[in-house]
Amino acid sequence: MSDDEAKEEELDLTSSDVVTKYKSAAEIVNKALQLVLSECKPKAKIVDICEKGDAFIREQAGNMYKNVKKKIERGVAFPTCISVNNTVCHFSPLAGDETVLEENDIVKIDIGCHIDGFIAVVAHTHVLQEGPVTGRAADVIAASNTAAEVALRLVRPGKKNKDVTEAIQKVAATYDCKIVEGVLSHQLKQFVIDGNKVVLSVSNSEARVDEAEFEENEVYAVDIVTSTGEGKPKLLDEKQTTIYKRAVDKNYHLKMKSSRFIFSEINQKFPIMPFTARALEEKRARLGLVECVNHELLQPYPVLHEKPGDLVAHIKFTVLLMPNGSDRITSHPLQQLQPTKTIDNDPEIKAWLSLGTKTKKKGGGKKKKGIPRKKGGARDDTAETEPMDATSNGAPAQD
């Protein structure tokens, strides 16, 4: 086997080493989410919580693969974002920002980790209150969660991306909510957080993607954002944008000294993964980043908003399409929800939710590397995850 072939094989979920790295990144990101959630309290400063989330991931990832001969890249795959109420996504403010959380805020946490470029991401929605979540806040969170559960069951080999797009819109409508436009669920590959195979949140004349079929041994970040509003978010202030990613296929000779300085720092510290401007020398960063973005050297992740008064919920998870079924590796249990709407009277949604996520293997077949084994070494081929209880109104089973 040539070196190229060996390298190609190594990047696939058929390699137990690759599966281990995905799951290690997932374990760190799930713990990071737990930590961030515990810090989300009224009057807590958002930037401080974001810093703690990023620092935790850097520390935990840094403790892995310390003693290997070949240096392994690891750390933050997506900076901690905490977006509140009608803010849709990507709010990760700079050090001087004084924004704090308030009682009853709907808080959306978005975070990612990678080990050797194998990425695990997660997003979760939580309301800062005691007791069950009720009313429209419960509706919008239940819509996101139920859509995510349906997507988990439809992102499987043989299904197409458009099947998922249609299904999640139907789920959201059942809760009298909208799927937010412009959100993409991407295939993940080594060092690639936005792979070419995507699931569109809402298909319309302006937003189209190539039809694609899910295949065994692929990995996806399934990203669901729901709103009680129109689901057409807007950029209100470009200065709120603090997260960027190097556009590796673009080149331009920057004119400003500050731009060249910052771009050099980015190439050194963050050549591939998204990063926050907080991690740069901030005094020089703002001016330099503008020129880099204007010439498409950096891809910005804008902070988007629905209208004031609208409520937005966000659920994102990472799923491995293993030979024995779908393995959701990032998640967090929701608060108790008491939505005003129900899916009980929709047989199609209930049928989707009744699907298991594991598949029974037919015949012996060739053993694949990287398939999790039960204690004692037996392959877990027949395990079925519990179908989601369609009467739970969006409150998930505890993972």
QUISUL-V408664 format. One record per residue. N is the residue number from 0. RES is the residue in three letters. SS is DSSP state (~ for helix, > for strand, _ for the rest). PHI is phi in degrees with one decimal (999 if undefined). NEAR is the number of other ideal C-beta (glycine too) atoms within 8 Angstrom. Layout:
[[N & RES & SS & PHI & NEAR] [N & RES & SS & PHI & NEAR]]
This chain:
[[0 & MET & _ & 999 & 4] [1 & SER & _ & -74.2 & 5] [2 & ASP & ~ & -60.7 & 5] [3 & ASP & ~ & -63.2 & 6] [4 & GLU & ~ & -65.3 & 8] [5 & ALA & ~ & -61.9 & 9] [6 & LYS & ~ & -63.6 & 8] [7 & GLU & ~ & -62.6 & 8] [8 & GLU & ~ & -64.3 & 10] [9 & GLU & ~ & -63.1 & 9] [10 & LEU & _ & -82.8 & 9] [11 & ASP & _ & -98.5 & 9] [12 & LEU & _ & -67.2 & 13] [13 & THR & _ & -69.2 & 9] [14 & SER & _ & -92.2 & 12] [15 & SER & ~ & -62.7 & 7] [16 & ASP & ~ & -65.3 & 8] [17 & VAL & ~ & -65.4 & 15] [18 & VAL & ~ & -59.5 & 13] [19 & THR & ~ & -60.5 & 9] [20 & LYS & ~ & -67.5 & 11] [21 & TYR & ~ & -59.5 & 17] [22 & LYS & ~ & -71.4 & 10] [23 & SER & ~ & -66.2 & 10] [24 & ALA & ~ & -63.0 & 16] [25 & ALA & ~ & -65.3 & 14] [26 & GLU & ~ & -61.0 & 8] [27 & ILE & ~ & -65.6 & 15] [28 & VAL & ~ & -70.5 & 16] [29 & ASN & ~ & -65.0 & 12] [30 & LYS & ~ & -68.8 & 10] [31 & ALA & ~ & -62.8 & 15] [32 & LEU & ~ & -60.9 & 15] [33 & GLN & ~ & -60.2 & 9] [34 & LEU & ~ & -62.0 & 11] [35 & VAL & ~ & -59.6 & 15] [36 & LEU & ~ & -60.9 & 11] [37 & SER & ~ & -67.5 & 6] [38 & GLU & ~ & -88.0 & 10] [39 & CYS & _ & -80.3 & 13] [40 & LYS & _ & -135.4 & 7] [41 & PRO & _ & -54.0 & 9] [42 & LYS & _ & 77.6 & 6] [43 & ALA & _ & -73.8 & 11] [44 & LYS & > & -79.8 & 9] [45 & ILE & ~ & -59.8 & 14] [46 & VAL & ~ & -62.9 & 13] [47 & ASP & ~ & -65.2 & 9] [48 & ILE & ~ & -67.6 & 14] [49 & CYS & ~ & -58.8 & 16] [50 & GLU & ~ & -61.1 & 10] [51 & LYS & ~ & -65.5 & 12] [52 & GLY & ~ & -62.1 & 15] [53 & ASP & ~ & -64.4 & 13] [54 & ALA & ~ & -63.5 & 8] [55 & PHE & ~ & -62.5 & 12] [56 & ILE & ~ & -63.9 & 16] [57 & ARG & ~ & -59.4 & 10] [58 & GLU & ~ & -67.3 & 8] [59 & GLN & ~ & -65.6 & 12] [60 & ALA & ~ & -66.8 & 15] [61 & GLY & ~ & -63.2 & 9] [62 & ASN & _ & -80.8 & 6] [63 & MET & _ & -97.3 & 10] [64 & TYR & _ & 53.2 & 8] [65 & LYS & _ & -71.3 & 6] [66 & ASN & _ & -103.2 & 3] [67 & VAL & _ & -88.5 & 7] [68 & LYS & _ & -66.0 & 2] [69 & LYS & _ & -85.0 & 4] [70 & LYS & _ & -64.2 & 4] [71 & ILE & _ & -111.9 & 9] [72 & GLU & _ & -69.0 & 8] [73 & ARG & > & -164.0 & 11] [74 & GLY & > & 147.0 & 11] [75 & VAL & > & -74.0 & 13] [76 & ALA & > & -98.1 & 13] [77 & PHE & > & -151.6 & 12] [78 & PRO & > & -62.3 & 14] [79 & THR & > & -60.1 & 16] [80 & CYS & > & -121.4 & 15] [81 & ILE & > & -130.6 & 15] [82 & SER & > & -109.2 & 14] [83 & VAL & > & -114.3 & 11] [84 & ASN & _ & 55.0 & 7] [85 & ASN & _ & -86.0 & 12] [86 & THR & > & -75.1 & 12] [87 & VAL & > & -80.6 & 15] [88 & CYS & > & -167.1 & 14] [89 & HIS & _ & 69.6 & 14] [90 & PHE & _ & -85.4 & 12] [91 & SER & _ & -143.0 & 13] [92 & PRO & _ & -69.3 & 11] [93 & LEU & _ & -76.9 & 9] [94 & ALA & _ & -56.1 & 6] [95 & GLY & _ & -82.2 & 4] [96 & ASP & _ & -70.6 & 9] [97 & GLU & _ & -103.6 & 5] [98 & THR & _ & -61.9 & 7] [99 & VAL & > & -121.7 & 9] [100 & LEU & _ & -82.0 & 13] [101 & GLU & _ & -128.1 & 8] [102 & GLU & _ & -51.4 & 6] [103 & ASN & _ & 73.8 & 7] [104 & ASP & _ & -63.1 & 11] [105 & ILE & > & -91.7 & 15] [106 & VAL & > & -104.4 & 13] [107 & LYS & > & -112.3 & 16] [108 & ILE & > & -104.7 & 16] [109 & ASP & > & -133.5 & 15] [110 & ILE & > & -157.3 & 17] [111 & GLY & > & -148.8 & 14] [112 & CYS & > & -136.3 & 18] [113 & HIS & > & -137.6 & 17] [114 & ILE & > & -123.1 & 15] [115 & ASP & _ & 57.5 & 10] [116 & GLY & _ & 83.9 & 10] [117 & PHE & > & -90.9 & 12] [118 & ILE & > & -102.4 & 14] [119 & ALA & > & -125.2 & 17] [120 & VAL & > & -125.5 & 17] [121 & VAL & > & -152.0 & 17] [122 & ALA & > & -136.0 & 12] [123 & HIS & > & -147.5 & 12] [124 & THR & > & -119.9 & 14] [125 & HIS & > & -143.8 & 11] [126 & VAL & > & -101.0 & 12] [127 & LEU & _ & -78.5 & 12] [128 & GLN & _ & -158.9 & 7] [129 & GLU & _ & -88.0 & 2] [130 & GLY & _ & 78.8 & 4] [131 & PRO & _ & -63.6 & 8] [132 & VAL & > & -85.6 & 12] [133 & THR & > & -125.0 & 7] [134 & GLY & ~ & 65.4 & 7] [135 & ARG & ~ & -67.9 & 8] [136 & ALA & ~ & -61.8 & 11] [137 & ALA & ~ & -66.5 & 16] [138 & ASP & ~ & -59.4 & 15] [139 & VAL & ~ & -70.0 & 17] [140 & ILE & ~ & -72.3 & 18] [141 & ALA & ~ & -61.8 & 15] [142 & ALA & ~ & -61.3 & 16] [143 & SER & ~ & -63.0 & 15] [144 & ASN & ~ & -67.4 & 15] [145 & THR & ~ & -65.9 & 16] [146 & ALA & ~ & -61.7 & 16] [147 & ALA & ~ & -65.6 & 13] [148 & GLU & ~ & -65.6 & 11] [149 & VAL & ~ & -66.2 & 15] [150 & ALA & ~ & -59.7 & 15] [151 & LEU & ~ & -55.4 & 13] [152 & ARG & ~ & -83.9 & 13] [153 & LEU & ~ & -104.2 & 11] [154 & VAL & _ & -82.3 & 15] [155 & ARG & _ & -148.8 & 11] [156 & PRO & _ & -51.9 & 8] [157 & GLY & _ & 98.4 & 5] [158 & LYS & _ & -84.3 & 10] [159 & LYS & > & -111.5 & 8] [160 & ASN & ~ & -60.7 & 14] [161 & LYS & ~ & -67.4 & 9] [162 & ASP & ~ & -60.9 & 9] [163 & VAL & ~ & -71.3 & 15] [164 & THR & ~ & -55.6 & 13] [165 & GLU & ~ & -66.2 & 8] [166 & ALA & ~ & -67.2 & 13] [167 & ILE & ~ & -67.8 & 14] [168 & GLN & ~ & -66.5 & 10] [169 & LYS & ~ & -64.9 & 11] [170 & VAL & ~ & -61.1 & 14] [171 & ALA & ~ & -59.5 & 13] [172 & ALA & ~ & -62.3 & 9] [173 & THR & ~ & -62.0 & 13] [174 & TYR & _ & -93.4 & 16] [175 & ASP & _ & 57.9 & 7] [176 & CYS & _ & -126.8 & 12] [177 & LYS & > & -120.1 & 11] [178 & ILE & > & -74.7 & 16] [179 & VAL & _ & -74.7 & 16] [180 & GLU & _ & -68.3 & 11] [181 & GLY & _ & 86.3 & 9] [182 & VAL & _ & -88.2 & 11] [183 & LEU & > & -117.9 & 11] [184 & SER & > & -94.8 & 14] [185 & HIS & > & -107.1 & 12] [186 & GLN & > & -68.6 & 10] [187 & LEU & > & -105.3 & 13] [188 & LYS & > & -134.1 & 8] [189 & GLN & _ & -58.8 & 8] [190 & PHE & _ & 62.5 & 8] [191 & VAL & > & -125.1 & 8] [192 & ILE & _ & -88.7 & 14] [193 & ASP & _ & -133.5 & 6] [194 & GLY & _ & -64.6 & 10] [195 & ASN & _ & -70.0 & 5] [196 & LYS & _ & -77.9 & 10] [197 & VAL & > & -135.3 & 13] [198 & VAL & > & -111.8 & 13] [199 & LEU & > & -79.2 & 12] [200 & SER & _ & -72.1 & 15] [201 & VAL & _ & -136.7 & 12] [202 & SER & _ & -95.6 & 7] [203 & ASN & _ & -149.5 & 6] [204 & SER & _ & -64.5 & 4] [205 & GLU & _ & -87.0 & 4] [206 & ALA & _ & -116.2 & 10] [207 & ARG & _ & -135.4 & 6] [208 & VAL & _ & -133.9 & 10] [209 & ASP & _ & -65.6 & 4] [210 & GLU & _ & -66.0 & 7] [211 & ALA & _ & -141.7 & 9] [212 & GLU & > & -109.8 & 9] [213 & PHE & _ & -73.4 & 14] [214 & GLU & _ & -131.1 & 7] [215 & GLU & _ & -56.7 & 7] [216 & ASN & _ & 72.9 & 9] [217 & GLU & _ & -94.8 & 10] [218 & VAL & > & -127.3 & 12] [219 & TYR & > & -131.5 & 15] [220 & ALA & > & -100.0 & 13] [221 & VAL & > & -90.3 & 15] [222 & ASP & > & -123.1 & 12] [223 & ILE & > & -120.4 & 16] [224 & VAL & > & -125.8 & 14] [225 & THR & > & -119.6 & 17] [226 & SER & > & -142.6 & 18] [227 & THR & _ & -81.3 & 11] [228 & GLY & _ & -95.3 & 13] [229 & GLU & _ & -82.2 & 8] [230 & GLY & _ & 75.1 & 12] [231 & LYS & _ & -123.3 & 8] [232 & PRO & _ & -69.6 & 12] [233 & LYS & > & -127.6 & 6] [234 & LEU & > & -85.0 & 9] [235 & LEU & _ & -96.9 & 6] [236 & ASP & _ & -149.6 & 6] [237 & GLU & ~ & -61.1 & 6] [238 & LYS & ~ & -67.7 & 4] [239 & GLN & ~ & -74.6 & 10] [240 & THR & _ & -70.8 & 11] [241 & THR & _ & -130.3 & 12] [242 & ILE & > & -109.7 & 15] [243 & TYR & > & -140.2 & 16] [244 & LYS & > & -137.4 & 13] [245 & ARG & > & -62.8 & 12] [246 & ALA & _ & -86.1 & 9] [247 & VAL & _ & -66.8 & 6] [248 & ASP & _ & -92.3 & 3] [249 & LYS & _ & -110.2 & 8] [250 & ASN & _ & -138.5 & 4] [251 & TYR & _ & -165.2 & 7] [252 & HIS & _ & -86.6 & 4] [253 & LEU & _ & -68.0 & 12] [254 & LYS & _ & -86.1 & 5] [255 & MET & _ & -83.1 & 9] [256 & LYS & ~ & -62.4 & 5] [257 & SER & ~ & -64.1 & 9] [258 & SER & ~ & -65.3 & 15] [259 & ARG & ~ & -64.1 & 10] [260 & PHE & ~ & -62.4 & 11] [261 & ILE & ~ & -66.6 & 15] [262 & PHE & ~ & -65.1 & 12] [263 & SER & ~ & -64.1 & 8] [264 & GLU & ~ & -63.9 & 10] [265 & ILE & ~ & -63.4 & 15] [266 & ASN & ~ & -61.3 & 9] [267 & GLN & ~ & -77.3 & 6] [268 & LYS & ~ & -92.3 & 9] [269 & PHE & _ & -134.4 & 11] [270 & PRO & _ & -68.7 & 8] [271 & ILE & _ & -132.9 & 8] [272 & MET & _ & -82.4 & 12] [273 & PRO & _ & -58.9 & 12] [274 & PHE & > & -144.1 & 14] [275 & THR & > & -103.7 & 10] [276 & ALA & ~ & -61.5 & 13] [277 & ARG & ~ & -59.4 & 14] [278 & ALA & ~ & -82.4 & 9] [279 & LEU & _ & -101.7 & 13] [280 & GLU & _ & -69.5 & 8] [281 & GLU & ~ & -60.8 & 10] [282 & LYS & ~ & -60.2 & 4] [283 & ARG & ~ & -89.9 & 11] [284 & ALA & ~ & -63.6 & 11] [285 & ARG & ~ & -57.9 & 8] [286 & LEU & ~ & -63.0 & 10] [287 & GLY & ~ & -65.1 & 16] [288 & LEU & ~ & -64.7 & 14] [289 & VAL & ~ & -58.8 & 9] [290 & GLU & ~ & -65.8 & 12] [291 & CYS & ~ & -62.4 & 15] [292 & VAL & ~ & -70.1 & 11] [293 & ASN & ~ & -58.5 & 6] [294 & HIS & _ & -105.2 & 9] [295 & GLU & _ & 60.8 & 9] [296 & LEU & _ & -77.8 & 12] [297 & LEU & > & -124.3 & 12] [298 & GLN & > & -99.6 & 8] [299 & PRO & > & -81.6 & 8] [300 & TYR & > & -108.7 & 10] [301 & PRO & _ & -69.7 & 9] [302 & VAL & _ & -84.1 & 15] [303 & LEU & > & -107.8 & 12] [304 & HIS & > & -134.0 & 11] [305 & GLU & _ & -84.7 & 14] [306 & LYS & _ & -70.3 & 8] [307 & PRO & _ & -54.0 & 4] [308 & GLY & _ & 97.1 & 5] [309 & ASP & _ & -72.5 & 11] [310 & LEU & _ & -114.0 & 12] [311 & VAL & > & -126.0 & 19] [312 & ALA & > & -124.1 & 15] [313 & HIS & > & -140.7 & 17] [314 & ILE & > & -128.1 & 12] [315 & LYS & > & -136.8 & 14] [316 & PHE & > & -144.6 & 14] [317 & THR & > & -106.6 & 18] [318 & VAL & > & -129.7 & 13] [319 & LEU & > & -99.6 & 11] [320 & LEU & > & -87.4 & 15] [321 & MET & > & -77.3 & 14] [322 & PRO & _ & -58.6 & 7] [323 & ASN & _ & -100.4 & 11] [324 & GLY & > & 125.5 & 11] [325 & SER & > & -86.0 & 13] [326 & ASP & > & -117.8 & 9] [327 & ARG & > & -79.5 & 11] [328 & ILE & _ & -103.9 & 11] [329 & THR & _ & -126.9 & 13] [330 & SER & _ & -175.1 & 9] [331 & HIS & _ & -153.7 & 10] [332 & PRO & _ & -62.5 & 6] [333 & LEU & _ & -85.6 & 13] [334 & GLN & _ & -64.1 & 8] [335 & GLN & _ & -68.7 & 8] [336 & LEU & > & -115.5 & 14] [337 & GLN & > & -128.0 & 8] [338 & PRO & _ & -68.9 & 12] [339 & THR & _ & -84.9 & 7] [340 & LYS & _ & -109.5 & 10] [341 & THR & _ & -139.9 & 7] [342 & ILE & _ & -101.2 & 14] [343 & ASP & _ & -57.5 & 7] [344 & ASN & _ & -96.4 & 4] [345 & ASP & _ & -112.8 & 9] [346 & PRO & ~ & -63.4 & 5] [347 & GLU & ~ & -67.7 & 7] [348 & ILE & ~ & -63.8 & 14] [349 & LYS & ~ & -63.1 & 11] [350 & ALA & ~ & -66.8 & 8] [351 & TRP & ~ & -59.6 & 11] [352 & LEU & ~ & -70.0 & 15] [353 & SER & _ & -82.1 & 8] [354 & LEU & _ & -70.3 & 8] [355 & GLY & _ & -77.0 & 9] [356 & THR & _ & -109.2 & 12] [357 & LYS & > & -108.9 & 12] [358 & THR & _ & -116.7 & 6] [359 & LYS & _ & -81.5 & 6] [360 & LYS & _ & -77.5 & 9] [361 & LYS & _ & -98.1 & 4] [362 & GLY & _ & 72.1 & 4] [363 & GLY & _ & -76.7 & 2] [364 & GLY & _ & 67.7 & 6] [365 & LYS & _ & -78.9 & 3] [366 & LYS & _ & -71.8 & 6] [367 & LYS & _ & -100.1 & 7] [368 & LYS & _ & -70.9 & 7] [369 & GLY & _ & 88.7 & 12] [370 & ILE & _ & -83.1 & 11] [371 & PRO & _ & -58.3 & 7] [372 & ARG & > & -115.3 & 9] [373 & LYS & _ & -73.5 & 8] [374 & LYS & _ & -58.5 & 4] [375 & GLY & _ & 95.2 & 5] [376 & GLY & _ & 95.5 & 5] [377 & ALA & _ & -74.5 & 6] [378 & ARG & > & -76.1 & 8] [379 & ASP & _ & -89.8 & 11] [380 & ASP & _ & -89.1 & 7] [381 & THR & _ & -104.6 & 7] [382 & ALA & _ & -65.1 & 8] [383 & GLU & _ & -117.0 & 8] [384 & THR & _ & -68.0 & 8] [385 & GLU & _ & -60.3 & 5] [386 & PRO & _ & -59.4 & 9] [387 & MET & _ & -69.7 & 11] [388 & ASP & _ & -71.1 & 7] [389 & ALA & ~ & -66.8 & 10] [390 & THR & ~ & -90.1 & 5] [391 & SER & ~ & -79.3 & 9] [392 & ASN & _ & 55.5 & 12] [393 & GLY & _ & 95.0 & 14] [394 & ALA & _ & -85.0 & 9] [395 & PRO & _ & -78.9 & 12] [396 & ALA & _ & -65.5 & 7] [397 & GLN & _ & -73.4 & 4] [398 & ASP & _ & -74.9 & 7]]
